[in-house]
Amino acid sequence: MPVSVTDIEIRMGRLFEEAEKPRVEAFIADAAALVRDYCGSRYSEDAPGIRAVLCSEVIRWLSMQPGVVSERVGDMEVQWGASATQSLSPAARDGLRRYRRPLGTISLTRG
């Protein structure tokens, strides 16, 4: 694994209870799989940018409540919806752009 529970604890500034650790580990595995799929062959677990994105996505997922679509603090508003699936945020995709295979063209000729 490119990121550990300890990496997430350090960034969040708190230790997880033993009962919380399996959930964090599952989020790390899910985020790593999404990043690997998004980046393709240029994926390298050792890249600091990859580690930063993985940690931020796991922290984001941990802070979301299941079923909450959006929240608003001023005048307190919460919108509930269907359970959202985990996906990479736009900020994560921007951070991973340099690790993706560049687009190219292939010339085709008929012989």
C-alpha positions in Angstrom: 0.0 0.0 0.0 1.3 3.4 -0.9 -0.4 5.0 2.1 -0.9 3.7 5.6 -3.4 4.4 8.4 -0.6 6.2 10.2 -0.2 8.6 7.2 -3.9 9.5 7.5 -3.6 9.8 11.3 -0.7 12.2 11.0 -2.6 14.4 8.5 -5.8 14.4 10.6 -3.9 15.0 13.9 -5.6 12.2 15.7 -5.3 8.5 16.3 -7.9 6.1 15.1 -9.6 3.6 17.4 -9.0 -0.1 16.5 -12.6 -0.4 15.3 -12.1 2.5 12.8 -8.9 1.2 11.2 -10.6 -1.4 8.9 -12.7 1.4 7.4 -9.7 3.6 6.8 -7.8 0.7 5.3 -10.7 0.0 3.0 -10.8 3.6 1.9 -7.1 3.6 1.2 -7.4 0.5 -0.9 -10.4 2.0 -2.8 -8.6 5.3 -3.4 -5.5 3.5 -4.6 -7.5 1.5 -7.0 -9.3 4.6 -8.4 -5.9 6.4 -8.8 -4.4 3.4 -10.5 -7.3 3.2 -12.9 -7.2 6.9 -13.6 -3.4 7.1 -14.1 -3.0 3.9 -16.1 0.6 2.8 -16.9 2.2 5.9 -15.4 1.0 5.1 -11.9 3.9 4.9 -9.4 3.1 4.4 -5.7 6.3 6.1 -4.7 5.4 9.5 -6.3 4.8 12.1 -3.6 1.9 13.6 -5.6 0.2 10.2 -5.7 0.6 9.9 -1.9 -0.8 13.4 -1.3 -3.9 12.7 -3.4 -4.5 9.4 -1.8 -4.3 10.9 1.7 -6.6 13.8 0.8 -9.2 11.6 -0.8 -9.3 9.2 2.1 -9.7 12.2 4.5 -12.4 13.6 2.3 -14.3 10.3 2.3 -14.0 9.9 6.1 -15.5 13.4 6.6 -18.6 12.6 4.4 -21.7 11.3 6.0 -23.5 8.5 4.0 -26.5 9.8 2.1 -25.6 13.5 2.4 -25.4 15.1 -1.0 -24.6 18.6 0.2 -24.4 20.7 3.4 -24.5 24.4 4.0 -23.5 26.1 7.2 -25.2 29.5 6.9 -28.9 29.0 7.8 -28.1 25.3 8.2 -29.1 23.3 5.1 -28.6 19.6 4.5 -29.6 17.8 1.3 -30.1 14.0 1.4 -30.0 11.8 -1.6 -29.1 8.4 -2.8 -25.9 7.0 -1.3 -23.0 8.4 -3.2 -20.3 6.2 -4.5 -16.6 7.0 -3.8 -15.0 8.7 -6.7 -12.0 11.0 -7.3 -12.7 14.6 -6.7 -12.0 17.2 -9.4 -9.1 18.4 -7.3 -7.7 14.9 -7.1 -8.0 14.5 -10.9 -6.2 17.8 -11.4 -3.4 16.7 -9.1 -3.0 13.4 -10.9 -3.0 14.9 -14.4 0.8 14.7 -14.7 0.7 11.0 -13.9 -1.7 10.1 -16.7 -0.6 8.9 -20.1 -0.6 11.8 -22.5 -3.0 11.8 -25.4 -1.5 11.1 -28.8 -2.5 10.3 -32.4 -1.9 7.2 -34.5 -1.6 7.4 -38.2 -3.5 4.8 -40.1 -2.9 4.0 -43.8 -4.5 1.5 -46.0 -2.1 -0.7 -47.9 
